[in-house]
Amino acid sequence: MIRFLGMRLAASVLTLGVVLQPAQSHAATPAAETRMPHISVVATGKGSPVILIPGLSSPRAVWD
């Protein structure tokens, strides 16, 4: 078990080096936003629309 400790440590370091590489990403397009006195609408991403309703006297910023 101790005999392969150096090999295991080296393999772990190499694996972490590969896994922790930052992925290249494309620039995100700005979200379309509509503001009204009582509601605000932000359209981002794909898929079905989702309505988020903050509770109590929370502002829309709680979902940002």
C-alpha positions as protocol buffer text, in pm:
chain_id: "A"
residue {
  index: 1
  type: MET
  ca { x: 0 y: 0 z: 0 }
}
residue {
  index: 2
  type: ILE
  ca { x: 275 y: 247 z: 92 }
}
residue {
  index: 3
  type: ARG
  ca { x: 475 y: 124 z: -206 }
}
residue {
  index: 4
  type: PHE
  ca { x: 240 y: 296 z: -453 }
}
residue {
  index: 5
  type: LEU
  ca { x: 175 y: 609 z: -246 }
}
residue {
  index: 6
  type: GLY
  ca { x: 395 y: 828 z: -468 }
}
residue {
  index: 7
  type: MET
  ca { x: 223 y: 706 z: -783 }
}
residue {
  index: 8
  type: ARG
  ca { x: -122 y: 763 z: -633 }
}
residue {
  index: 9
  type: LEU
  ca { x: -28 y: 1112 z: -519 }
}
residue {
  index: 10
  type: ALA
  ca { x: 110 y: 1202 z: -864 }
}
residue {
  index: 11
  type: ALA
  ca { x: -201 y: 1062 z: -1035 }
}
residue {
  index: 12
  type: SER
  ca { x: -424 y: 1262 z: -799 }
}
residue {
  index: 13
  type: VAL
  ca { x: -237 y: 1585 z: -869 }
}
residue {
  index: 14
  type: LEU
  ca { x: -256 y: 1530 z: -1245 }
}
residue {
  index: 15
  type: THR
  ca { x: -626 y: 1447 z: -1224 }
}
residue {
  index: 16
  type: LEU
  ca { x: -699 y: 1760 z: -1022 }
}
residue {
  index: 17
  type: GLY
  ca { x: -498 y: 1967 z: -1268 }
}
residue {
  index: 18
  type: VAL
  ca { x: -714 y: 1845 z: -1555 }
}
residue {
  index: 19
  type: VAL
  ca { x: -1047 y: 1865 z: -1370 }
}
residue {
  index: 20
  type: LEU
  ca { x: -991 y: 2216 z: -1236 }
}
residue {
  index: 21
  type: GLN
  ca { x: -911 y: 2368 z: -1576 }
}
residue {
  index: 22
  type: PRO
  ca { x: -1158 y: 2650 z: -1645 }
}
residue {
  index: 23
  type: ALA
  ca { x: -1390 y: 2569 z: -1935 }
}
residue {
  index: 24
  type: GLN
  ca { x: -1404 y: 2812 z: -2225 }
}
residue {
  index: 25
  type: SER
  ca { x: -1745 y: 2969 z: -2252 }
}
residue {
  index: 26
  type: HIS
  ca { x: -1921 y: 3194 z: -2496 }
}
residue {
  index: 27
  type: ALA
  ca { x: -2022 y: 3545 z: -2401 }
}
residue {
  index: 28
  type: ALA
  ca { x: -2375 y: 3552 z: -2266 }
}
residue {
  index: 29
  type: THR
  ca { x: -2627 y: 3772 z: -2443 }
}
residue {
  index: 30
  type: PRO
  ca { x: -2791 y: 4032 z: -2223 }
}
residue {
  index: 31
  type: ALA
  ca { x: -3136 y: 3944 z: -2094 }
}
residue {
  index: 32
  type: ALA
  ca { x: -3441 y: 4117 z: -2237 }
}
residue {
  index: 33
  type: GLU
  ca { x: -3602 y: 4308 z: -1953 }
}
residue {
  index: 34
  type: THR
  ca { x: -3935 y: 4487 z: -1920 }
}
residue {
  index: 35
  type: ARG
  ca { x: -4011 y: 4710 z: -1621 }
}
residue {
  index: 36
  type: MET
  ca { x: -4359 y: 4811 z: -1508 }
}
residue {
  index: 37
  type: PRO
  ca { x: -4458 y: 4987 z: -1187 }
}
residue {
  index: 38
  type: HIS
  ca { x: -4585 y: 4668 z: -1024 }
}
residue {
  index: 39
  type: ILE
  ca { x: -4405 y: 4381 z: -1205 }
}
residue {
  index: 40
  type: SER
  ca { x: -4086 y: 4318 z: -1399 }
}
residue {
  index: 41
  type: VAL
  ca { x: -4029 y: 4061 z: -1672 }
}
residue {
  index: 42
  type: VAL
  ca { x: -3687 y: 3915 z: -1759 }
}
residue {
  index: 43
  type: ALA
  ca { x: -3653 y: 3668 z: -2045 }
}
residue {
  index: 44
  type: THR
  ca { x: -3337 y: 3450 z: -2034 }
}
residue {
  index: 45
  type: GLY
  ca { x: -3244 y: 3104 z: -2151 }
}
residue {
  index: 46
  type: LYS
  ca { x: -3456 y: 2846 z: -2327 }
}
residue {
  index: 47
  type: GLY
  ca { x: -3754 y: 2634 z: -2237 }
}
residue {
  index: 48
  type: SER
  ca { x: -4090 y: 2693 z: -2077 }
}
residue {
  index: 49
  type: PRO
  ca { x: -4153 y: 3022 z: -1894 }
}
residue {
  index: 50
  type: VAL
  ca { x: -4122 y: 3022 z: -1516 }
}
residue {
  index: 51
  type: ILE
  ca { x: -4290 y: 3275 z: -1287 }
}
residue {
  index: 52
  type: LEU
  ca { x: -4103 y: 3356 z: -966 }
}
residue {
  index: 53
  type: ILE
  ca { x: -4299 y: 3537 z: -696 }
}
residue {
  index: 54
  type: PRO
  ca { x: -4098 y: 3673 z: -402 }
}
residue {
  index: 55
  type: GLY
  ca { x: -4273 y: 3665 z: -68 }
}
residue {
  index: 56
  type: LEU
  ca { x: -4355 y: 3929 z: 191 }
}
residue {
  index: 57
  type: SER
  ca { x: -4200 y: 4262 z: 96 }
}
residue {
  index: 58
  type: SER
  ca { x: -3903 y: 4113 z: -93 }
}
residue {
  index: 59
  type: PRO
  ca { x: -3788 y: 4290 z: -409 }
}
residue {
  index: 60
  type: ARG
  ca { x: -3729 y: 4123 z: -745 }
}
residue {
  index: 61
  type: ALA
  ca { x: -3356 y: 4132 z: -670 }
}
residue {
  index: 62
  type: VAL
  ca { x: -3390 y: 3824 z: -444 }
}
residue {
  index: 63
  type: TRP
  ca { x: -3404 y: 3612 z: -764 }
}
residue {
  index: 64
  type: ASP
  ca { x: -3087 y: 3767 z: -917 }
}
